[in-house]
Amino acid sequence: MKKLITSILILLVFPTLSYAVAIKLVTGDELRGEIIEKTASYIKVSHGVLGELMIENKNIIAINESVPVQMSVADIKEQTIVKGDGLFGIGLLADWQRNFTLGLNGQQSNSDSLDLHTAFTADYDNDGKRWNFGFNYNFSQEGGESTHDDINIYLNRDWLKPDTQWLYFATAKYDWDKFKSWDYRLTGIAGLGYEFIEQQNFSLIGRSGIAGKKNFGSDEDEFELELMLGLETAWTINKIQSLSFKTEFFSPFEHASDFRNLSKLDWKFKLDSTMDLSFKLGLENEYESVVAVDNRHNDFKYRAAIVWGL
């Protein structure tokens, strides 16, 4: 297993990188560039950020030589990730940024393991609203027996105010975990947020609200209200690297000394813009001050994965 993991990581970290600036591709994507050479089979494109690239004519629908050459980091992100035909080309989530993640998952918790992690995320935003949807599944097996098996699904909606940095938000979460003291958990959160920094390549948002949580299949299934405080940031370091961090603290009103914390850190490195492939290293930790007997307070996960923009 260790040799297999090492081989995969070498392939992930040391690929041949390629970056394509298309005028208009058969996929419906449009990017801006300067054409410096045309032949019967390809064109060569020069871009101030991406450099010189060659694109085969069979992948091009049309060429508009009058568009500006300069392109911002935000433009690159939008044009390389958002696919105009929607998910699987059927129009589903057509205006959303969509990513599928598949990789190795490591965990040091009640059971130590290293196995599978898969996820799907979709994001949408305009001047008035922002949507975030995600599905995560982790599975580990040792000696023919599963050692980790969990599902997390979430949906978040932000109501944005163009003339102010304040926002309203609502979040719904579903968690299922075979190795927790409960079978599954439902959480709903509503509150107020503030965009401390909202720039082209960096954002910092604080959130506070009221969360309602209910566990199912445990000795403590009562509905519980909690105070939620959160902070999230996203940093586009350059055209191929990005960093994101999110942390949330939950404290029940009836037992203010008890709390739980969810934190997540992801670093992404663009491998291939043509196929919209990235390599991701992720860290995730869940801490609960009150746990069942023989359970650890921390549930720590680390993973290396490939991210594919659908």
Secondary structure as GFF3:
##gff-version 3
##sequence-region A 1 310
A	DSSP	alpha_helix	2	13	.	.	.	ID=ss1
A	DSSP	beta_strand	34	38	.	.	.	ID=ss2
A	DSSP	beta_strand	42	47	.	.	.	ID=ss3
A	DSSP	beta_strand	51	56	.	.	.	ID=ss4
A	DSSP	three_ten_helix	57	59	.	.	.	ID=ss5
A	DSSP	alpha_helix	73	81	.	.	.	ID=ss6
A	DSSP	beta_strand	97	108	.	.	.	ID=ss7
A	DSSP	beta_strand	113	125	.	.	.	ID=ss8
A	DSSP	beta_strand	129	142	.	.	.	ID=ss9
A	DSSP	beta_strand	145	160	.	.	.	ID=ss10
A	DSSP	beta_strand	166	177	.	.	.	ID=ss11
A	DSSP	beta_strand	184	198	.	.	.	ID=ss12
A	DSSP	beta_strand	202	216	.	.	.	ID=ss13
A	DSSP	beta_strand	224	236	.	.	.	ID=ss14
A	DSSP	beta_strand	241	252	.	.	.	ID=ss15
A	DSSP	beta_strand	260	272	.	.	.	ID=ss16
A	DSSP	beta_strand	277	288	.	.	.	ID=ss17
A	DSSP	beta_strand	298	309	.	.	.	ID=ss18
###
